[in-house]
């Protein structure tokens, strides 16, 4: 076996072991990675505040950090408060939505010329024999409580990471064997911080804009829980491609349950589709440019891989993790071909490496 083939086999085995460890330890790793992502968002917002004309450069660094933390903390608080406040409303209106679903099923049954008109008794008997409303409500409450606890843990990790950020550069220097390696490591870390920080900060800003405009469109139609759907749309903005589709599908299904009329449903569908198209195809490319240099196939593949490892959290974290992997791979001769394949244009300029064509 040649040295190159042996090294390739070792790399594949190592990746499989790392993937298995990440999978079984997802309860520990996911909050830590989310805490790191939260720090990136805070630092990215701090740099964006510095670019504000006239006042941005004059603001002290501590004030910019404080404003960034305040804005993000306020956003998290409002999102959690929105989820908790709408929970009781969803439970109260559940019987009405149940009747809407039944009426819709009965209309479909008539169109399909089904002999016996479905009822909830027959549906429960044939499809939902083990359905238990109390168990479902208890499960939803447990999930909501778990999510709030996870948010607290993520905030805790992010707080300590922000405190230790001042000594991180010194730690990197002391870790390296010599000054040359230290500069190379710093260059890679700086490139990762710059790209990921800018991406997450702009993505968060776009999510807020997208959620706000979508809220206005849904509110104008009279869609119930428009605020809740706006928060969901803002969060799904972090998930490439699939997030845009789900941001349209979920509120549209809600409009079907609420209105049951074609006109209102079409208004919700068309307005949300138009908003997603404008934001996703005009504003997003204008702000993002080609800074990430990621192949669309690499994005979809990474979403599939990280969703399989970490579930829903993996879908949100797929793009930042893939960018970090590509930047690191580009620094080593053996893994640079993989980085080139995952890039969008085949040119790498990461970490001080010369572009590879």
Secondary structure, DSSP 8 states (H G I E B T S, - for coil): --HHHHHHHHHHHHHHHHHHHHHHTHHHHHHHHHHHHHHHHHHHHHHHHHTSTTTTTTS-HHHHHHHHHHHHHHHHHHHHHHHHHHHHHHHHHHHHHHHHHHHHHHHHHHHTT-SS---HHHHHHHT-TT--HHHHHHHHHHHHHHHHHHHHHHHHHHHHHHHHHHHHHHHHHHHSSSHHHHHHHHHHHHHHHHHHHHHHHHHHHHHHHHHHHHHHHHHHHT-TTHHHHHHHHHHHTTSTTHHHHHHHHHHHHHHHHHT--HHHHHHHHHHHHHHHHHIIIIIHHHHHTTSS-B-HHHHHHHHHHHHHHHTHHHHHHHHHHHHHHHHHHTTSTTTHHHHHHHBSSS---GGG-----
